[in-house]
């Protein structure tokens, strides 16, 4: 999640990305995302196994900011909100 182009970034994991994105957009997703207004879904990776997803989240959280920005911009160069592209 992000607040704007190259703004504050939050990395998380969920079994239901659409529902979790709605929570963040409504300010109910968590204190960090609420405090910084992180409502824009700018990057996602899908995994069939939650264990794999959690391992990836932990790894990405350890990345430096430049690596996170590079990953986002490889998938979403304009930092568009991907929420509307989710098949809910």
N, C-alpha and C positions, 0 to 999 in steps of 0.2 A: 504494500500500500504506500502511497505517496500523497503529498499535498499539492504538488505542482511539478512542472518540469525541473528536473535536477534538484528537487527540494528534499525534505526529510523523507527517509525511507524506513519502512517497518517490514520485517520478515516474520512470517508465521506459518503455521500448518493447520489444516482443517480437513475433515472428511466431507464437508459440504461447503464448497467455495461460494456458491451463490448466497446461501443463508448467512455465511460469515461476512461477506462483502456488504450485505444489507445491514447487518449489525454495525459495522464500521461506518457506513454512510449515515446511519441514524444516531451516531455518537454513543452507541452501546457496546462497541467491540472491545473496549479495554481502555485503561486510563491513558496510556501513551498515545494511542491513535486518537483518542478524544482530545487530549491536551494539544496535540499538534495539528488537528484537523485533517488527519490522513483518511481521505474518503475515495481516493482514486486507485483503482486496481490497475497497476501498470505492468505486472509480470506474473506469470504463473507457470508452474510445472505440474503435470498430472502424474500420479503414481497409482498403480493397482493395489499396492501393499502399503499400508499406513506406516509400517516399520521403515520402509525405504524412504517414505516422505519425511518422517521425523529425522532420520539420519541426514538427509539432504538439508533440511532446515537448520540443523545444528552446524553443519559444515558452512552453509552460506552465511549464517550469523557471525562466523569467525572471519569472513572475508573483509578486506578493507573496502572502503567506500568506492574507490575507483573500479574495483572488480565488479561490485554490485551494479554500478552505473553501466559498465560495459555489457553485462548480461542483459540488463533491461533494454538498452539501446540496440542490441543485436536482434531482439524480438520485437521491440516497440520503439523505434527511433524517435518518434514524436511524443512519447509518453502519454498516448491517448488512454482514456479510461476504458478498460476492456470489459467492464461489467456488462454492457449491452451485447457483447459477443458470447456470453455464457449461454449454454443451452439449459435453461432451468426447466 
